[in-house]
Amino acid sequence: MDTAVEIHPKEKHFTFDKIPGLTGKVAVVTGGNAGIGYITCRELARKKCTSAIEKIKSETGNQNIEFLHLNLKSSKSVKECAENFLAKNLPLHILFYLRSSQPARIVNVSSRGHLLVEGGIELEKLSDPNAYDAMQRYALSKLANILFTNELNKQYLEGEQIYANSLHPGLVDTQMLRRNYLSFSETFLSSSISTEDGAITTLYCAMVVPHYTSPEIEEKNYRGMYFDPFGIEGEKSSCAKDYDLAKKLWEFTENLINEILSQE
């Protein structure tokens, strides 16, 4: 049995060579130092997109790349990073994870791991470090990515030319995968794809040039969609389609952020 074929399709709906010139476009990519984030930055830079250093510059010849310090564990760092970007007075065309230059994209990297969650998210348990094991926490976080994307579209993006979608990049062969899942069989690990292929779906969702590449994002008004490799529509779990849960998670998150910010 060819496990690799079962996990990832043979044909690629989208490839790097379909990325158009992105001169003048601005992207913010979190985690751009390694793995999928690095490849995403590299390919955006290759197409002259101002991406958010020396290795990418040397590989692509694009000098319009700048590092912004961001520690996602610190709300203070997040605020400072946002302020530093705004101070540059640049439009924002692509946000990987505001209402700025349109049309624009917001891309949230989730995972097929969200399918492991049954029964939704019990919000009252999220602060309990003993409530879930590592795999359960991972699956919950990926479900939360999709729910956040759904509610973001509903709360702020209706009627705007800003398209927020989530995706599963594939089972990507990264150091993180091998470090965290050494118990996986070699057959399973051999089904993984390269970081280059892992970045394809992310870049597909990010393209902001209408009617050239990923035109169906605008033409089909894809908002809150979930994509599988390599740029094809994926199937969300029933929990990921729970819009009441998405609203509750949004409100829970807002309250938690406000509580933390009030203490700083």
C-alpha positions as CSV (number, residue, x, y, z in Angstrom):
1,M,0.0,0.0,0.0
2,D,1.4,3.4,-1.0
3,T,0.8,5.4,2.2
4,A,2.4,8.6,0.6
5,V,-0.3,8.6,-2.1
6,E,-3.0,8.3,0.5
7,I,-1.7,11.3,2.5
8,H,-0.8,13.6,-0.4
9,P,-2.2,13.8,-4.0
10,K,0.1,13.0,-6.9
11,E,-0.9,16.1,-8.9
12,K,-0.1,19.6,-7.7
13,H,-2.9,22.1,-8.2
14,F,-0.4,24.9,-7.6
15,T,3.4,25.1,-8.0
16,F,6.1,27.8,-7.3
17,D,6.4,28.6,-11.0
18,K,2.8,29.9,-11.0
19,I,3.7,32.6,-8.5
20,P,3.6,35.9,-10.5
21,G,5.8,39.0,-10.0
22,L,5.0,40.6,-6.7
23,T,6.9,43.8,-7.0
24,G,5.5,46.4,-4.6
25,K,3.6,43.8,-2.5
26,V,4.4,43.5,1.3
27,A,4.1,40.3,3.3
28,V,4.5,39.5,7.0
29,V,5.5,35.9,7.7
30,T,5.8,34.6,11.3
31,G,8.4,31.9,11.8
32,G,10.3,32.8,8.6
33,N,13.7,31.5,10.0
34,A,13.1,27.8,9.3
35,G,10.9,25.2,7.8
36,I,7.8,26.1,5.8
37,G,8.1,29.8,6.9
38,Y,11.6,30.0,5.5
39,I,10.6,28.5,2.1
40,T,7.5,30.9,2.0
41,C,9.8,33.9,2.6
42,R,12.3,32.7,0.0
43,E,9.7,32.2,-2.7
44,L,8.0,35.5,-2.0
45,A,11.4,37.2,-2.1
46,R,12.3,35.5,-5.4
47,K,9.2,37.1,-6.9
48,K,10.3,40.6,-5.6
49,C,7.8,40.7,-2.7
50,T,9.1,42.7,0.3
51,S,9.1,39.9,2.8
52,A,9.3,40.0,6.7
53,I,17.7,37.5,5.9
54,E,21.2,37.2,4.6
55,K,20.7,33.7,3.2
56,I,17.4,34.5,1.5
57,K,18.9,37.7,0.1
58,S,21.8,35.7,-1.4
59,E,19.5,33.0,-2.8
60,T,17.1,35.3,-4.4
61,G,18.9,38.5,-5.1
62,N,16.1,40.5,-3.4
63,Q,17.5,42.9,-0.8
64,N,14.0,44.2,0.3
65,I,13.8,41.8,3.2
66,E,13.7,43.0,6.8
67,F,13.6,41.2,10.2
68,L,11.1,42.2,12.8
69,H,11.5,40.8,16.3
70,L,8.4,39.0,17.4
71,N,8.0,36.7,20.4
72,L,4.5,35.3,20.2
73,K,4.7,34.3,23.9
74,S,4.8,37.9,24.9
75,S,1.8,40.3,24.3
76,K,4.2,43.2,24.8
77,S,6.5,41.9,22.0
78,V,3.4,41.4,19.7
79,K,2.3,45.0,20.3
80,E,5.9,46.3,19.7
81,C,6.2,44.4,16.5
82,A,2.9,45.7,15.2
83,E,3.9,49.3,16.2
84,N,7.3,48.8,14.5
85,F,5.6,47.7,11.3
86,L,3.1,50.5,11.3
87,A,5.9,53.0,11.8
88,K,7.3,52.0,8.4
89,N,4.1,53.2,6.7
90,L,3.9,50.3,4.4
91,P,0.8,48.7,3.0
92,L,0.2,45.1,4.0
93,H,-0.9,42.8,1.2
94,I,-0.2,39.4,2.8
95,L,-0.3,38.3,6.4
96,F,0.7,34.8,7.3
97,Y,-0.2,33.3,10.5
98,L,-5.2,45.4,8.3
99,R,-7.4,46.6,6.8
100,S,-4.7,47.8,4.5
101,S,-4.1,47.6,0.8
102,Q,-6.7,45.6,-0.8
103,P,-7.2,42.9,-2.2
104,A,-5.3,41.2,0.5
105,R,-4.8,37.8,2.1
106,I,-4.6,36.4,5.7
107,V,-3.3,32.9,5.8
108,N,-3.5,30.7,8.9
109,V,-1.6,27.5,8.8
110,S,-3.6,24.8,10.5
111,S,-3.4,21.0,10.1
112,R,-5.4,17.9,9.3
113,G,-4.6,17.2,13.0
114,H,-7.7,19.2,13.8
115,L,-9.7,16.1,12.8
116,L,-8.5,14.4,16.0
117,V,-10.7,16.7,18.2
118,E,-14.0,15.2,19.1
119,G,-16.6,17.2,20.9
120,G,-15.2,20.7,20.4
121,I,-13.1,22.8,22.7
122,E,-13.9,22.9,26.4
123,L,-12.8,26.5,27.1
124,E,-12.7,26.1,30.8
125,K,-10.0,23.4,30.5
126,L,-7.6,25.4,28.3
127,S,-5.7,26.9,31.2
128,D,-5.3,23.5,32.9
129,P,-1.9,22.1,32.0
130,N,-3.0,18.6,33.0
131,A,-6.2,18.4,31.0
132,Y,-4.6,17.3,27.7
133,D,-1.6,15.5,26.5
134,A,0.8,17.0,23.8
135,M,-1.0,15.5,20.8
136,Q,-4.4,16.7,22.1
137,R,-3.1,20.2,22.7
138,Y,-1.7,20.2,19.2
139,A,-5.0,19.1,17.7
140,L,-6.9,21.7,19.7
141,S,-4.6,24.5,18.6
142,K,-5.1,23.6,14.9
143,L,-8.8,23.5,15.4
144,A,-8.6,26.9,17.0
145,N,-6.7,28.2,14.0
146,I,-9.6,27.3,11.7
147,L,-12.3,28.6,14.1
148,F,-10.4,31.9,14.5
149,T,-10.2,32.2,10.7
150,N,-14.0,31.6,10.4
151,E,-14.8,34.2,13.0
152,L,-12.3,36.7,11.7
153,N,-14.2,36.7,8.4
154,K,-17.5,37.1,10.1
155,Q,-16.4,39.8,12.5
156,Y,-14.3,42.1,10.3
157,L,-14.0,41.0,6.7
158,E,-17.5,40.8,5.3
159,G,-17.7,43.1,2.3
160,E,-14.0,43.7,2.2
161,Q,-11.5,42.5,-0.4
162,I,-9.6,40.7,2.3
163,Y,-9.6,36.9,2.1
164,A,-8.8,34.9,5.2
165,N,-8.4,31.2,4.9
166,S,-6.7,28.3,6.6
167,L,-4.8,25.2,5.4
168,H,-3.1,21.9,6.0
169,P,0.4,22.1,4.5
170,G,0.8,18.4,4.5
171,L,2.9,16.0,6.5
172,V,6.1,18.0,6.2
173,D,9.6,16.5,6.9
174,T,11.0,19.0,9.3
175,Q,13.2,18.7,12.4
176,M,10.2,19.4,14.5
177,L,8.3,16.5,13.1
178,R,11.2,14.1,13.7
179,R,12.0,15.5,17.1
180,N,8.4,15.2,18.4
181,Y,7.3,12.0,16.6
182,L,10.2,9.6,16.9
183,S,7.7,6.9,17.8
184,F,6.2,7.1,14.3
185,S,7.0,4.2,12.0
186,E,9.5,4.8,9.2
187,T,6.7,4.0,6.8
188,F,4.7,6.9,8.1
189,L,7.7,9.3,8.1
190,S,8.6,8.2,4.6
191,S,5.2,9.6,3.5
192,S,6.2,13.1,4.5
193,I,6.9,15.8,1.9
194,S,9.7,18.3,1.7
195,T,9.6,21.8,3.2
196,E,9.4,23.1,-0.4
197,D,6.3,21.2,-1.1
198,G,5.0,22.0,2.4
199,A,5.0,25.7,1.5
200,I,3.0,25.3,-1.8
201,T,-0.4,25.5,-0.2
202,T,0.5,28.4,2.0
203,L,1.7,30.4,-1.1
204,Y,-1.4,29.3,-3.1
205,C,-3.6,30.9,-0.4
206,A,-1.4,34.0,-0.3
207,M,-1.3,35.1,-3.9
208,V,-2.8,38.6,-4.3
209,V,-2.8,39.0,-8.1
210,P,-6.3,38.4,-9.3
211,H,-6.9,36.4,-12.4
212,Y,-3.3,35.2,-12.6
213,T,-2.7,32.7,-9.9
214,S,-5.2,31.2,-7.4
215,P,-7.9,33.3,-9.1
216,E,-10.6,31.1,-7.6
217,I,-9.9,32.8,-4.2
218,E,-11.6,35.9,-5.5
219,E,-13.8,34.4,-8.2
220,K,-15.4,31.9,-5.8
221,N,-15.2,34.4,-2.8
222,Y,-13.3,31.9,-0.7
223,R,-13.5,33.1,2.9
224,G,-13.0,30.9,5.9
225,M,-12.1,28.0,3.6
226,Y,-9.7,25.2,4.5
227,F,-7.3,23.9,1.9
228,D,-5.4,20.6,1.6
229,P,-2.2,20.1,-0.4
230,F,-1.6,21.3,-3.0
231,G,-4.1,24.1,-3.2
232,I,-7.3,22.0,-3.3
233,E,-10.4,22.4,-1.1
234,G,-10.1,20.3,2.1
235,E,-12.8,19.0,4.4
236,K,-13.3,20.5,7.8
237,S,-14.4,18.5,10.8
238,S,-17.9,19.1,12.2
239,C,-16.2,21.0,15.1
240,A,-14.4,23.3,12.7
241,K,-17.8,24.1,11.1
242,D,-19.3,25.1,14.5
243,Y,-19.8,28.8,14.2
244,D,-21.2,29.1,17.8
245,L,-18.0,27.6,19.1
246,A,-16.0,30.0,16.9
247,K,-17.8,33.0,18.4
248,K,-17.3,31.6,22.0
249,L,-13.6,31.0,21.3
250,W,-13.2,34.5,19.9
251,E,-14.8,36.1,23.0
252,F,-12.8,33.9,25.3
253,T,-9.6,34.9,23.6
254,E,-10.5,38.6,23.6
255,N,-11.2,38.5,27.4
256,L,-8.0,36.6,28.1
257,I,-5.9,39.1,26.0
258,N,-7.6,42.1,27.8
259,E,-6.9,40.5,31.1
260,I,-3.2,40.0,30.3
261,L,-2.8,43.5,28.8
262,S,-4.4,45.1,31.9
263,Q,-1.6,43.5,34.0
264,E,1.2,45.0,31.9
